[in-house]
Amino acid sequence: MAAGDAEGPDLRCCLHRLSRREAGPMEEKKILLVEDEDNIALALEHLIARQGYALRRIADGTRAMEAIVEDHPDLVVLDVMLPGSSGYEICQSIRRDATLSDIKVLMMTARGGEVERRKGMALGADDFMTKPFATSDLTDRINDLLAEASDA
């Protein structure tokens, strides 16, 4: 990335890349985390990095689609409530673009209602989780979705 790029790599990003080198077959898997809450994002970044995946984080909905088109990740871990565009809008945009149809989408929200889950699934999410969740549940779902992507 260019110097001065607002989404340029930081130390955590570089460490993620170094840890991926020893990850074997998962090395090619890319995850885009779209989460505006720094404390949640930091925990998720650590958890995902331990799995050996390449990771990029975007903190607002406005830049999410640009990053998705630019990076074409294997999986987008997408918060519902974001500044700019909502996770629902982003998911719908991904599903409307045929060039992005292979991207898996895991939506998550602190609003645990069935209505939110149904809306996310109806808009094309591959899975939906309610915060807080067990870290093992998240890693299992990420691994399952990426395995499905490999099989497709």
N, C-alpha and C positions, 0 to 999 in steps of 0.2 A: 504494500500500500504506500501511497505517496506520503511524504513527510507532511505533517500538519493535518492530515485527514482526521476528522473528528472521530471516526470509528476505527482509527489505526490501532495496531496491536499494542497492548500494554504488557507489563511483565507477566501477568497471569496468562495472557494469550500465548506468549512465547513459551511459558512452562507447559501449557497444554500441548503445544506442538512437539516439544521435546519428549514428553511422556508418550505421545502417539508413536514415535519411532520404534518403540519396542512392543507396540500393541498387536502386531501381526495383521490378521485379516481385517480387523476393524479400522485399519489405518485410513482407508479411503472414505469412511463414513463421516459426513458433515452434519452438524446440528446447529440450527439458528435458534437461539433463545431470545424471545421477545417478552421482556419483563421490565416494568418500570420501577419496582421496589428494589432498591439496592441490596438490602439485607437478604431478601429472598433470592435475588439473582446470584449473589455471592455464594450462598449455600448450594444452589443448583449448579453453578459453574464448577464448584469443587466436586460435587457428586458426579456430574457428567464427565469431567476430566479423569476421574478415577476409573471410568469405564474405557478410557482410551480413545474417545472420539474427538475429532476436530470441533472446535466450538467458537462461535461468534455471538456476541450479545448486542442487541439493539434495545434501547430503553424507551422507545416510543413508537406508536403505531404509524406515525407519518412516514418514517424512514424504513419501516419493515418491508414493504413491497419492493422498494428499490434494492434492499439487501437480498431479498429472496430471488429476484431476477438476476442480480449480479453474481451471487454465490451458488445458486441452485442447490440448496442443501438437501440431504436425504430426508431430514426430519425438521419440522418447525415445532418447537415447544412454545406455545402461544398463550399468554395471559388474555383473559377476556377484557378486563378493564384497563385500558391504556390511554395515555394522553394522545391526542391527534385522532387516529382511527381506532375503532374498537377491534378486539380480536375477532369478533363475528364478521366485521367488514373485511378484514384481512383474509380470513378463511374463505369467505365467499369469492374474493378476488383471485385467490389461488385456484379455486375450483373452476372459475370461469375462463382461465387461461390454459388452453390445451398444452402449451409447452411446459407447464408446471404440474401436469396431472399425475406425475409419478412421485411427487413430494408427499410424504406422510405428515399429518397434522395432529398434534396432541395438544388439546386445549385444556386450560386449567383456570379455576376461579375460586375466590373465597366465598362467593355466593353459591351455596350448595344446593340450590333448589333443582328439582327435576325439570322445571321449565327451562333453566339455563342449559342443562345437559341436552335436552331434546332439541333446543334451538341450535346448539353447536353441532350436534350430529346431523341435523337436517341440512345445515349449511355445508356439510362435507367433511367435518372433523373425523379422523379415524379413531380417536379415543378422546375421552373427557375425564378429567380428574377434579376433585374438590379439595381445596386447601383447608386445613392442613392434611397431608397424606404421609404415609410411612415412606421413608426413602427407598426401602426395598420394593414397594409397589411401583414407585416411579421408575426405578432402574429396570424392573421387570417389563414394564410397559414400553419403555424406550427400546430395550433389546428386542422385544417381540415385534414392534413396529418396523425396526430396521431389518429384522430377519424376513418379515413379509416383503419389504422393499427389495431385498436381495433375491427372493423367490420369484418376484414379478417379472 
